[in-house]
């Protein structure tokens, strides 16, 4: 029987293939598809008025969920490593309105990336700004700005002309927190919940902790974004929306502290960038996941060995 390569190797090879494809696409001049543009207002409206009815997702009774939930499994697992938990959240629930804002950004990240980075930079210094854009991105920015305003993540916006938008940033912690990267955590938690529901028959046991405050052996505290136990396997997730290089040392320390293999140490970023996956594996022992590909990557990682 031929030897099967480890999942970490498969994921790295997949990442390389995606990078090569992205380079090929980047060489082509981006042009708008006229049919798509005509339908875009309907698409955006769908995101803005998305129903709370989740009938497309599998309905599972609370009793069935409770029967598979191994409460305190992760707390005890950490205690075995001499790591004690302070505050933590033991569910994957998210604000559905904020999820829609995060989901729209993810679905159209290539078109919104430049605007998002301007927004993030100016949000951190609490400074209003004028964003300059072009005809190929203005439609996406217009709809996303409306969603940000509706959720009080910006105070106001105004189009000065067809290529300039004046943004009044919100002076509240909720806005800074979301824009700085919490949107990625919301996306991850919602996508995880969706995939776990869709594959619930393959789940024998689970436990989850998010926003996990750790008290380490050194008595210093730190935080992990998300821990998941699935069928007695533990997965650690971190989310970073900006420069990840400065976090490698911390991630590497946590990786060794938790004693989780690289295939279960997962770093979520907005989208693929050249050589990022190799750098994360080399410097922190972590496997890279992309927000734009979570619906494909998560089932492969969590359920690839399921019958």
N, C-alpha and C positions, 0 to 999 in steps of 0.2 A: 504493500500500500504506500503510495507516494507520501512524502512528508509535507504537511500543510504549513505554510509560513505563518508566523505569529501575526496576530491582528495588528500590532503596532507597525509591522513592516507593510502590511496591506494598506493601512491608513496613510503611511508616508508615501507609498507609491501612488495612491489615489490623489494625495495632495500635489505631488509632482505633476501628475497628469492634468490636474485642474489648473496649475500654474502655467503649464505649457499652452493650454487652451486659451487662458486669459491673455497671454502674450500675443497669440495669433489674432485674437479679437481686438486687442488694443491697436494693432497695426491697421485696422480698418477704420475708415471715417464713419463716425456715428451719424446716422440719419434717422429721422422720424418716419415711422410707418403711418401713413395717412389713415388707414382703417383703424389702427390702434388709437390714434389721437382722437378720432371721432367717438370712440367708445370709452375714452378715458374718464370723461365726466361721470359716466355711469359707474365705472370702477371706483372712483373716488367717493361717489355718493354711497356706494355699498359699504366702504370703510367707515364713513362718517355716521351712517345710520344703521350699522350692523346690529342685527337683532340679538337679544339676550337668549333667545331660544337655541339651545345647543343640541337640537334633535339629530344632527348628523353624527354626534358622538354617542358612543355606547352608553346606555343607562345602566348603572350598577347600583344595587341596593346598598345602603349603609351597612347592613348586616354582613353582606359578602365582603365588603371592604374591611370591616372590623375583624373578620375572621382571619384575614391574611396579614393584618398589621401587627408587627412585633414591636410593641411599644417599648422604648428605652433600649432597644438593641444597640443603636449607634452610641448612646451615652455610655453604655457598658463597654462597648468596643473601644471607645476612646479612653475609658478609665483603665483598661488593660494596658494601654500605652502610657499610662501616667499623665494623661491629659484630661482635664476636668472642664465641663461645660458650664458657662455662666448662663447668659440669656441665649435663647434659640427659639425658632418657630418650627413647629412640628407638622407643617402642611405645605402644600404648593399653591394655595389660593392667592389670587392676584386681583387687583382692580381691573375689571374688564375694559373700562374706558381707556386706562393707561396702556393696557395691552394692545388695543387697536392702534394707538399712536406709535408704539414700538413696532408693531407688525407692519404698519405702512412704511416706516423708515426702513425696515429690513427688506421688504419686497422691492423697494426702489432705492436701495442704498447707493448704487452707482450714480444715479441722478441727483441724490440729495447729499452725497458725501461732503462736497465742498461747503455747501450751506450749513450742514450740521457742524462741521469743524469750526466755522466762523461763529456759529451760535454758542458752541461750547466754550470757545476761547473768551468771548465777550461776556458770557454768563458768569464765568469765574472771576472776572474783574468788575462785574456789575456795571457794564457800560452798554448803552444803546448803540446800535450800529446800522449802517446801510450795506446791505448785501447786493452785490452786482452779479447778475446771472446772464443767461442767454436763452434763446428761443427753445432749445431742446430740453431745458430743465425748469423753465418758469412754471409750467403747468403742475409739476410735482411739488414745487416749493409753495405754490399758492394753496394747494389742498392740504399739505402738511402744516403750513402756518395756521390755517383755519382750525385744524385739529389741536394744535398747540394752544391756540387762543381759547378754544372751547373748554380745555382742561386746565386753564389758568397757568400754563407753562410759559407763556409770554403775556405781557400786558396788552399789547396791541401790535398791529402791523398795517402798513400802508404802501401801496405800489406807487412810487414816484413817477415811473414810466414803465414801459414794457420790460425793461431789463434791470430795474432797481427796486428794492423793497426795503423800507424803513422798519426796523424791528425795535420795539421797546421791550427790553427783557424784564422778566418778573423778579422782584426783589425778595422772593420767599424761598425758604429752604427746600420745599417740595420741588420747585423748578430746577434749582441747582443740582439737587441730588439726582433727579431723573435724567437731566441732560448730561451730567457728568458720567453716566454709565449705568444707572439703576435700570434704565430701559432694557439693557441686555439681560439683567437678572429676571425681570418680569417676563421677557420673551422665553428665556430658558425654562422657568418654572411652568409657564403655560404650555409650552411645547412638550415638556416632560409629562405633565398631567394628561395631555391629549394622547400621547403615545402609550403611556401606561394603561389608560382606559381601553385603547384599541387592542391591546395585547393582554388584557386582564386574565384570560384563561391560562396564559403561560406563566403567570405569577403565582408562586407558592408562598412567598413571604416577602415583606417589604417594611422599611422604615425610612423616614426622611427628616432631615433637619436643615433649615435655612437660616442665614444670618447667624451663624454659629460662633458665639464668643468663646474662645478657648483660654484656659489658664494653663500655660505650659509648665514643664518641669522647672524652668528658670523663674517661675512666678510672674512672668510678664504675660500680658494678654494680647491676643490677636483675634482675627476673625476669618472664618471660611465662608464662602458664599453659599455652598450647598453640599451636603452629604446625602447620598442615597444608598441604602442597602436593598438589593434586589436579589432574591433567591440566595441569600447568604453571601453575596458578593458585594463589596463596598466600592462605591464610586465617589470621587471627589471632583467638584466643578468649581472653577473660578472664572469670572467674567471681567474682561478689560476692554474698554472702548477706545483707548488711546495708545501711547507708547508703552509697550510691555517690557522693554529691556530693563528698566529700572526695578522691576519686580522679580526678576529671575532669581536673585539671591534669596528673597523671602520664599518664593515658590519652592526652590530647591530645599530649603530648610524644612518647610512643611511636608514636602514629599518624603524626605527621610524620616521625619518625626512620625508621620502617619503610617509609613511602611506600606505604601500602596504602589503596585506596579504601574509603569507608564501607560499601559492600556486603559487603566482605570483612573488616571490622573489627567483631568480634561480641562483645557483652557479655551474658553469661548471668546472669540473676537468677532467684529462685525462682518469682515469678509477676507478672502485670501489676499495675502501680500507675498511678494517674492521671498523665498528662503525662510519665511517666518516659522513654518512648521519644523524645519530642521533645527533652527535656533532654539525653539522652545524645548525640543527633545534633548538637545545637547546640553543646554544650560540649566534646565529645570526638571528634566525627566517627565515632561508633560506632553500629551497628545493634543494637537490643535483641532478645535472644532470651529466652524464658521456659522454665524447666525443665519446667513442666506442658505445654508445647506443642512440645518438642524433636522429637518423632517426626514432627510435621507441618512444622515450620520448616526443619529441617536438609536434608531432600531437596529442598525448594524452592530453597534457597540453593546447595546443592552440585551438583544435577543438573538444574536448570531448563533449561539450554541443551543437555542431552544429546539425542542423536538417539533 
